[in-house]
Amino acid sequence: MLFLATCVGMVVYYQSEKKRIQDERTQRLMEAKEVGKPKLGGPFELIDHDGKPVTNRDYLGRFSLIYFGFCHCPDICPDELDKIGEAVELLDQDPESRDMVTPLFITCDPQRDDPATIKQYLKEFHPKIIGLTGTIDQVRKACKTFRVYFSKPPKVEEGQDYLVDHSIFSYLMDSNGNFVDIYGKERTSAEMADSIKKYIKAFKSSSGGQ
């Protein structure tokens, strides 16, 4: 009984610490957003779900909505990708925002998520979502560029299933690749779409309607 109580206590403590760290990261990002645009985004070199090498420059010219996750995620990633797909549908219903946003899914589990795996996985979601992977180093650099936290268990045997702990944000970048806004899991698809529409309208106005 003492051993069981100790184990339960350790699990509760771990979950509490994990939530505290995630909440602190969210708070820092939101505070940075309030006082000025945080330095998020930048160059990356990855591989798309068709096996083609791509860089961040391939997605300039349109807004990008970027989400980091992994294909074996049981619930959060599917929920967020569904939400992104719904937001894209709402955006495409408005002529002013139609085809103005490219949704990108970047894996933070490249050891299991090769192009074929990601392509098959994304069939469950919106057809416009483009999946990206790469070497461990390439993915790590992309995550660092967006200040994305991710971590997998330290000791994983070959073929063993595991979960990846990661940040849960969608990053909106403008057509020049500049960071615009960040959306947490508490934002609905309608709220995301409304927010993105405003940024698109403002961007078009500032660039003379282009």
TALIN-V29825 format. One record per residue. OMEGA is omega in degrees with one decimal (999 if undefined). D_CENTER is the distance of its C-alpha to the mean C-alpha in Angstrom with 1 decimal. Layout:
omega:OMEGA d_center:D_CENTER
omega:OMEGA d_center:D_CENTER
This chain:
omega:179.0 d_center:42.0
omega:179.0 d_center:41.5
omega:-179.9 d_center:39.1
omega:179.3 d_center:37.2
omega:178.8 d_center:37.0
omega:-179.6 d_center:35.8
omega:179.3 d_center:33.0
omega:178.7 d_center:31.9
omega:179.7 d_center:32.0
omega:179.7 d_center:29.9
omega:179.3 d_center:27.1
omega:179.6 d_center:27.3
omega:-179.7 d_center:27.2
omega:-179.7 d_center:24.2
omega:179.1 d_center:22.2
omega:179.8 d_center:23.4
omega:178.9 d_center:22.5
omega:178.4 d_center:18.9
omega:-179.5 d_center:18.5
omega:-179.5 d_center:20.3
omega:179.6 d_center:18.2
omega:179.6 d_center:14.9
omega:179.0 d_center:16.9
omega:178.7 d_center:18.2
omega:178.4 d_center:14.9
omega:-178.9 d_center:13.8
omega:179.9 d_center:17.3
omega:-180.0 d_center:17.3
omega:-179.7 d_center:14.4
omega:177.2 d_center:16.0
omega:178.3 d_center:19.4
omega:179.0 d_center:18.4
omega:-178.7 d_center:17.2
omega:-175.8 d_center:20.6
omega:-179.1 d_center:22.7
omega:-177.3 d_center:21.0
omega:176.2 d_center:17.9
omega:-179.8 d_center:16.2
omega:-179.9 d_center:16.0
omega:178.5 d_center:12.4
omega:-178.4 d_center:11.7
omega:-176.4 d_center:14.4
omega:170.2 d_center:15.8
omega:175.7 d_center:14.3
omega:-176.4 d_center:16.1
omega:179.4 d_center:14.6
omega:-179.2 d_center:15.9
omega:-173.5 d_center:14.9
omega:171.8 d_center:15.6
omega:178.4 d_center:19.2
omega:-178.1 d_center:19.8
omega:175.3 d_center:20.0
omega:-179.6 d_center:19.3
omega:173.5 d_center:17.1
omega:177.5 d_center:16.3
omega:-178.6 d_center:14.5
omega:179.7 d_center:17.8
omega:-176.5 d_center:17.6
omega:173.4 d_center:15.2
omega:-179.3 d_center:17.4
omega:174.4 d_center:19.6
omega:173.8 d_center:17.1
omega:175.6 d_center:14.3
omega:174.5 d_center:10.7
omega:-168.3 d_center:7.8
omega:177.4 d_center:4.7
omega:177.7 d_center:1.5
omega:179.3 d_center:3.1
omega:177.5 d_center:6.1
omega:-170.4 d_center:9.7
omega:-179.8 d_center:12.4
omega:179.7 d_center:14.8
omega:-173.0 d_center:12.8
omega:-173.7 d_center:15.6
omega:-172.7 d_center:14.4
omega:-179.0 d_center:11.2
omega:176.2 d_center:8.8
omega:179.0 d_center:11.6
omega:-178.2 d_center:12.0
omega:178.9 d_center:8.6
omega:174.0 d_center:8.9
omega:-179.2 d_center:12.4
omega:177.7 d_center:11.8
omega:178.2 d_center:9.8
omega:177.9 d_center:12.8
omega:178.4 d_center:15.2
omega:178.5 d_center:14.1
omega:177.8 d_center:14.6
omega:179.1 d_center:17.9
omega:179.2 d_center:19.0
omega:-177.6 d_center:18.4
omega:176.0 d_center:20.3
omega:-179.3 d_center:23.2
omega:-179.2 d_center:23.9
omega:-177.3 d_center:25.6
omega:-177.9 d_center:24.4
omega:-179.1 d_center:20.7
omega:178.2 d_center:21.1
omega:179.8 d_center:19.4
omega:-175.0 d_center:18.1
omega:174.2 d_center:14.3
omega:177.1 d_center:12.5
omega:-178.6 d_center:9.4
omega:174.0 d_center:7.5
omega:179.2 d_center:6.1
omega:-179.0 d_center:6.5
omega:170.2 d_center:8.4
omega:176.2 d_center:9.4
omega:-174.0 d_center:12.6
omega:179.8 d_center:14.4
omega:178.0 d_center:17.7
omega:-173.8 d_center:17.4
omega:174.5 d_center:14.8
omega:-176.9 d_center:17.0
omega:-178.1 d_center:16.9
omega:179.2 d_center:19.2
omega:-179.8 d_center:17.4
omega:-179.7 d_center:14.1
omega:178.7 d_center:16.3
omega:-179.3 d_center:18.1
omega:-175.4 d_center:15.2
omega:176.1 d_center:13.7
omega:179.6 d_center:17.2
omega:-173.5 d_center:16.7
omega:-175.1 d_center:14.4
omega:-177.3 d_center:14.8
omega:180.0 d_center:16.6
omega:-177.5 d_center:14.9
omega:179.4 d_center:11.5
omega:179.7 d_center:11.7
omega:-179.6 d_center:10.7
omega:175.7 d_center:10.9
omega:-179.0 d_center:12.5
omega:174.6 d_center:15.4
omega:177.8 d_center:17.6
omega:-178.7 d_center:16.8
omega:179.8 d_center:17.7
omega:-179.9 d_center:15.6
omega:179.0 d_center:12.4
omega:179.3 d_center:13.6
omega:178.7 d_center:14.3
omega:178.4 d_center:11.0
omega:179.9 d_center:9.4
omega:179.8 d_center:12.5
omega:-179.6 d_center:12.3
omega:-178.5 d_center:9.3
omega:179.8 d_center:10.9
omega:176.0 d_center:8.4
omega:170.8 d_center:10.8
omega:-177.9 d_center:11.4
omega:174.2 d_center:14.8
omega:-179.5 d_center:16.7
omega:-174.9 d_center:20.4
omega:-177.8 d_center:22.8
omega:-179.7 d_center:25.3
omega:179.6 d_center:24.2
omega:-179.3 d_center:26.9
omega:178.9 d_center:26.8
omega:-179.4 d_center:25.7
omega:178.1 d_center:24.7
omega:179.2 d_center:21.9
omega:176.6 d_center:19.4
omega:177.8 d_center:16.2
omega:175.5 d_center:13.5
omega:-175.6 d_center:12.9
omega:176.2 d_center:9.5
omega:-178.1 d_center:7.9
omega:179.4 d_center:6.7
omega:168.9 d_center:5.4
omega:-175.0 d_center:4.6
omega:177.4 d_center:6.4
omega:177.9 d_center:9.6
omega:179.5 d_center:11.8
omega:-174.1 d_center:15.3
omega:174.7 d_center:17.4
omega:179.1 d_center:18.6
omega:179.6 d_center:15.2
omega:178.5 d_center:15.7
omega:-178.9 d_center:13.3
omega:-176.3 d_center:14.2
omega:179.8 d_center:12.4
omega:-177.0 d_center:9.7
omega:177.2 d_center:9.4
omega:-175.6 d_center:9.8
omega:179.4 d_center:10.6
omega:-179.9 d_center:14.1
omega:178.4 d_center:13.6
omega:178.6 d_center:15.0
omega:179.5 d_center:14.4
omega:178.3 d_center:17.6
omega:177.6 d_center:16.8
omega:-178.1 d_center:13.6
omega:179.4 d_center:15.9
omega:179.3 d_center:18.7
omega:-178.5 d_center:16.9
omega:177.8 d_center:15.6
omega:-180.0 d_center:19.1
omega:179.4 d_center:20.7
omega:178.9 d_center:18.8
omega:179.1 d_center:19.7
omega:179.4 d_center:23.2
omega:-179.7 d_center:23.5
omega:179.3 d_center:22.3
omega:-180.0 d_center:24.8
omega:-177.8 d_center:27.5
omega:-178.9 d_center:27.1
omega:176.0 d_center:27.2
omega:176.9 d_center:30.2
omega:-179.1 d_center:28.7
omega:999 d_center:27.1
